[in-house]
Amino acid sequence: MKVVVLVALLGASATVVHAGQARRGTSPPPAPQGAPDRKAQAYEQFLRAHLFEDEDTDTAIAAYKRAIELDPTAPDIPADLAELYLRENKGPEAIQYAEMALKIDKDHRDAHRVLGTVYASMASGSRRGGGVQGSQRENLTKAITHLEQSIEPPMSAADANQRAMLARLYIAAESYEKAIPVLSELVKQEPGWSDGPMLLTDWGPTNTGWFRSGREHKRDRHNAGWMIVDELARRHDGSFRSKFSGQLTEVRVGESKLALLKPETYMNLSGNSLAAAARFFKLPTEQIAVVHDEVDLEPGRIQVRLGGGLAGHNGLRSIRQALGSAEFLRVRVGVGRPGRGDRRPVADYVLSPFAPEDDAEALISRSADAVETLTAEGLDEAQRRFN
């Protein structure tokens, strides 16, 4: 059985990876040598929980809880359970087990991140908080405190999404003196990221939308990759969870597994997300395929190929740097350039919604067909049918 990972980059790209086998969950630490029986049993339950996280949540939760009973001194076990509850939108349970991890290790960064995310969701009115009580201001303060403790110095090297979330929290708390340096560094690293200046001018502390950037919800030309991945997940009953600095789900396409990844990093850091997935699934570069919108292809045209130039694309450049090679598969989705009489810059054009005559639904559907063909029947057949 082969595995395919499809990675949709926020904005322009998506990526597909084939492999012989996949593992679920994060890689656990090595089994303790010469450990007492209870610790060995706890380790077995920890592995069992990771194995069942995506297939049977109840079994995974029960295994985590049994592991905690067997070894109440290991902070990673309740921290991982808190992360699972967070993905299940069960805020009170996520808080309970994250706090349990912090009682064992007060500096556990993953536990602080879970608590920061839950309280940020509550402060923004998101359902992810799952019923946690507290005023918006109290939740905001807790979110900031925990997210600050979840980031390992230096701040500039931390995950871009985590820093962006923290910057939004600072703005919501009217702590502009803290938000400005974080946003400034992000804009330096991602020059095309327009949210930074907008956050300082358009987003106020009473705006309940501050927790989400909103970019993932746009159906513009530059988000074609995400739209294709969402279509594949819809077809095959995929459910996304946080993984590899993005959103991951694994589905079956015929006899193959297809792992769909939507990086949530900024465009010029998206290769980091993909490289982490490739390492996890032990995948060679030539088994990774990136799906991206392409202005040099006329609207509606699809082209499947192996390797090729980067055409100045920051997302593709990041992937090449992270993988050490440009020899990955591409599914190029044509969106064209501004037509005659349209004086908009190309950047403004691709960041605008599809026009009715583009028939975006048909394009996304055919692109998803191309990915399925590439997954199940290989490059030659995908090129024959769609190029």
C-alpha positions in Angstrom: 0.0 0.0 0.0 1.4 3.4 -0.8 0.7 6.7 1.0 0.3 10.0 -0.6 0.5 13.3 1.3 -1.1 16.2 -0.4 0.0 19.5 1.1 -1.9 22.7 0.2 0.1 25.8 0.8 -1.9 28.8 2.1 -2.2 30.9 -1.0 -0.5 29.3 -3.9 0.5 25.7 -3.5 -0.3 22.2 -2.4 1.9 19.2 -2.1 1.6 15.4 -2.6 3.8 12.7 -1.2 3.9 9.0 -1.8 5.4 6.4 0.6 5.4 2.8 1.5 3.9 3.2 5.0 2.8 5.9 7.5 2.8 6.3 11.2 0.1 8.1 13.1 0.6 10.7 15.8 3.9 12.2 16.9 7.0 10.1 17.3 7.1 8.9 20.9 10.4 8.9 22.8 12.4 5.7 23.0 11.1 3.1 25.4 12.8 3.4 28.8 15.5 0.8 29.3 15.3 -1.3 32.4 12.2 0.7 33.5 9.9 -0.7 36.2 6.9 -2.7 34.9 4.4 0.1 35.5 6.5 2.5 33.4 6.9 0.0 30.7 3.1 -0.6 30.7 2.5 3.1 30.6 4.8 3.4 27.6 2.8 0.7 25.8 -0.5 2.6 26.6 1.1 5.8 25.3 2.0 4.1 22.0 -1.5 2.6 21.8 -3.0 6.1 22.3 -1.0 7.5 19.5 -2.0 4.7 17.2 -5.7 5.2 17.8 -5.8 9.0 17.8 -7.2 9.3 14.3 -9.2 6.1 14.1 -10.9 5.7 17.5 -10.7 8.8 19.7 -12.4 7.0 22.7 -9.8 4.2 22.6 -7.0 6.8 22.4 -8.4 8.8 25.4 -8.8 5.6 27.5 -5.2 4.6 26.7 -3.8 8.0 27.6 -5.7 7.9 30.9 -4.5 4.4 31.7 -0.9 5.5 30.9 -1.3 8.4 33.3 -2.5 6.0 36.1 0.5 3.8 35.4 3.1 6.6 35.3 1.8 9.9 36.9 5.3 11.4 36.7 5.5 11.8 32.9 4.3 15.2 31.7 4.2 14.3 28.0 1.3 11.9 28.5 -1.3 14.4 30.0 0.1 17.1 27.6 -0.6 14.9 24.6 -4.1 14.0 25.9 -4.7 17.8 26.3 -3.8 18.3 22.7 -6.2 15.6 21.6 -9.0 17.1 23.6 -8.2 20.5 22.0 -8.6 19.0 18.6 -11.9 17.6 19.7 -13.1 21.1 20.8 -13.3 20.0 24.4 -11.9 23.0 26.2 -12.5 22.0 29.9 -10.8 18.6 29.4 -7.9 20.2 27.5 -7.4 22.6 30.4 -7.6 19.8 33.0 -4.9 17.7 31.4 -2.7 20.6 30.3 -2.7 21.8 33.9 -1.9 18.3 35.1 1.2 18.3 32.8 2.3 21.7 34.2 2.1 20.4 37.8 4.7 17.8 36.8 6.7 20.2 34.6 5.8 23.9 35.0 7.8 24.8 31.9 6.2 22.3 29.5 5.8 24.3 26.3 3.2 22.1 24.7 0.9 22.3 27.7 1.3 26.1 27.8 0.4 26.2 24.0 -2.8 24.1 24.6 -3.9 26.4 27.4 -3.0 29.5 25.4 -5.0 28.3 22.4 -8.1 27.4 24.5 -8.2 30.7 26.3 -7.6 32.6 23.1 -10.5 30.8 21.6 -12.7 31.7 24.5 -11.7 35.3 24.4 -12.6 35.4 20.7 -15.9 33.6 21.2 -14.8 30.5 19.3 -16.6 27.2 20.0 -13.1 25.6 20.4 -13.2 26.6 24.0 -15.9 24.1 24.5 -17.8 25.7 27.4 -14.9 27.1 29.5 -16.2 30.0 31.7 -14.6 33.4 32.3 -14.7 36.9 31.1 -13.2 37.9 27.8 -10.5 40.0 29.6 -9.6 37.1 32.0 -9.3 34.6 29.1 -7.3 37.1 27.1 -4.8 37.6 29.9 -4.5 33.8 30.5 -4.0 33.2 26.7 -1.2 35.8 26.5 0.5 34.4 29.6 0.5 30.8 28.4 1.4 31.5 24.8 4.4 33.6 25.9 5.6 30.7 28.0 5.0 28.3 25.1 7.5 30.1 22.9 11.2 29.2 23.3 13.5 32.2 22.9 14.4 33.9 20.7 10.9 35.0 19.6 12.0 35.6 16.0 12.8 31.9 15.6 9.4 30.7 16.9 6.6 29.3 14.7 5.2 32.2 12.6 1.6 31.2 13.3 2.2 31.2 17.1 3.7 34.6 16.9 0.9 35.9 14.8 -1.7 34.6 17.3 0.2 36.2 20.1 0.4 39.5 18.2 -3.4 39.4 17.7 -3.8 38.8 21.4 -1.6 41.8 22.3 -3.7 44.0 20.0 -6.9 42.7 21.5 -5.5 43.6 25.0 -4.4 47.0 23.6 -0.7 46.1 24.3 0.5 47.7 21.1 4.0 48.2 22.4 4.3 44.4 22.5 2.5 43.8 19.3 4.6 46.1 17.1 8.0 44.4 17.4 6.4 40.9 16.8 4.5 42.2 13.7 7.5 44.0 12.4 9.6 40.9 12.5 6.9 38.9 10.8 6.6 41.4 8.0 10.4 41.3 7.5 10.3 37.6 7.2 7.1 37.6 5.0 7.2 40.9 3.0 3.9 40.0 1.1 2.0 39.4 4.3 -0.5 42.3 4.4 -2.2 41.2 7.7 0.5 42.9 9.8 -0.2 46.5 9.0 -3.9 45.8 8.8 -3.9 44.4 12.4 -2.6 47.7 13.7 -5.2 49.8 11.9 -8.3 47.7 11.3 -8.6 45.3 14.2 -9.9 46.5 17.6 -10.2 44.7 20.9 -13.9 44.4 20.6 -13.7 42.7 17.2 -14.4 39.0 17.8 -12.6 38.1 14.6 -9.1 38.9 15.7 -8.3 35.3 16.6 -8.5 34.1 12.9 -6.8 35.7 10.0 -9.7 34.8 7.7 -7.3 34.1 4.8 -8.1 30.4 4.8 -11.7 31.2 4.2 -11.2 33.2 1.0 -12.1 31.6 -2.3 -9.7 33.6 -4.4 -7.4 32.4 -7.1 -4.4 32.4 -4.8 -6.1 29.9 -2.5 -6.7 27.3 -5.2 -4.4 24.8 -3.4 -6.4 24.9 -0.2 -9.7 24.6 -2.1 -8.5 21.5 -3.9 -7.3 19.9 -0.7 -10.7 20.7 1.0 -12.5 19.1 -2.0 -10.4 15.9 -1.7 -11.1 15.8 2.1 -14.8 16.3 1.4 -14.9 13.5 -1.2 -13.1 11.0 1.1 -14.6 12.0 4.5 -11.3 13.5 5.9 -11.3 15.4 9.1 -8.4 17.8 9.7 -6.3 18.1 12.8 -3.3 20.2 13.8 0.0 18.7 12.7 3.3 19.9 11.1 2.4 23.6 11.6 -0.7 23.0 9.5 -3.8 21.0 9.1 -3.5 17.3 8.3 -5.9 14.5 7.5 -5.4 11.0 6.0 -7.9 9.4 3.7 -8.0 6.4 1.3 -8.2 6.7 -2.5 -8.6 3.2 -3.8 -5.8 1.1 -2.5 -3.7 4.1 -1.5 -3.6 6.4 1.5 -3.7 10.1 0.8 -2.5 12.4 3.5 -3.7 16.0 3.0 -1.7 18.8 4.6 -2.5 22.5 4.6 0.4 24.4 6.0 -0.5 27.3 8.2 2.9 29.0 8.1 3.5 32.0 6.0 4.2 31.5 2.3 8.0 31.7 2.5 8.2 29.3 5.4 5.8 26.7 4.0 8.6 24.3 3.2 9.2 23.8 6.9 5.8 22.3 7.3 6.2 20.0 4.3 9.7 18.9 5.3 8.4 17.9 8.7 5.7 15.8 7.1 8.2 14.2 4.6 10.5 13.2 7.5 7.6 11.8 9.5 6.4 9.6 6.6 10.0 8.9 5.5 9.3 10.1 1.9 11.8 10.9 -0.9 11.5 14.2 -2.7 10.2 12.6 -5.9 7.2 11.3 -4.1 6.1 14.8 -3.1 3.7 16.8 -5.3 2.9 20.4 -4.9 -0.5 21.8 -6.1 -0.4 25.5 -6.8 -2.1 28.2 -8.8 -0.2 29.2 -11.9 -0.5 32.6 -13.6 1.5 31.4 -16.6 -1.2 28.9 -17.5 -4.5 30.1 -19.0 -7.5 29.9 -16.8 -8.9 26.4 -16.5 -5.8 24.5 -17.7 -4.1 21.9 -15.5 -0.6 20.6 -15.9 1.0 17.7 -14.0 4.8 17.4 -14.1 7.9 16.4 -12.2 10.4 19.2 -11.3 10.7 22.5 -13.1 11.5 26.1 -12.3 10.3 28.1 -9.4 9.1 31.2 -11.4 9.9 33.5 -8.5 7.3 31.7 -6.3 8.2 32.1 -2.6 6.3 29.0 -1.5 8.1 26.8 -4.1 11.4 28.3 -3.2 10.8 27.5 0.5 10.0 23.9 -0.4 13.1 23.5 -2.5 15.2 24.9 0.3 13.6 22.7 3.0 13.8 19.5 0.8 17.1 20.2 -0.7 15.8 19.6 -4.2 13.3 20.9 -6.7 12.5 17.5 -8.1 9.1 17.2 -6.6 5.8 16.6 -8.5 3.7 19.6 -9.4 0.0 20.0 -10.2 -0.2 23.4 -11.7 -3.6 25.0 -11.8 -4.0 27.7 -14.4 -5.6 31.0 -13.2 -4.1 33.2 -16.0 -3.2 36.9 -15.9 -5.4 40.0 -15.9 -7.2 40.3 -19.3 -7.1 43.1 -21.8 -8.2 46.3 -20.2 -7.7 45.0 -16.7 -5.0 47.3 -15.2 -4.7 45.5 -11.9 -1.2 44.3 -10.8 -0.9 40.5 -11.1 -0.7 40.3 -7.3 -4.1 42.0 -6.9 -5.5 39.8 -9.6 -4.6 36.5 -8.0 -5.7 37.7 -4.6 -9.2 38.5 -5.9 -12.1 35.9 -6.2 -12.6 33.8 -9.2 -14.8 35.4 -11.9 -18.0 33.6 -12.8 -16.6 32.8 -16.3 -13.7 31.0 -14.6 -16.0 28.3 -13.4 -14.0 27.8 -10.3 -16.1 24.8 -9.1 -15.3 22.8 -12.3 -11.6 23.8 -12.1 -11.3 22.7 -8.4 -13.1 19.4 -9.2 -10.9 18.6 -12.2 -7.8 19.4 -10.2 -8.9 17.1 -7.5 -9.5 14.4 -10.2 -5.9 15.0 -11.3 -4.6 14.5 -7.8 -6.6 11.2 -7.4 -5.2 10.0 -10.8 -1.7 10.9 -9.8 -2.2 9.0 -6.5 -3.7 5.9 -7.8 -2.3 5.6 -11.4 0.9 7.6 -11.5 2.5 10.5 -13.3 2.2 9.2 -16.9 -1.5 8.6 -16.7 -2.1 11.9 -14.9 -0.2 13.7 -17.7 -2.0 11.8 -20.4 -5.5 12.7 -19.0 -5.0 16.2 -17.8 -2.1 18.0 -19.5 
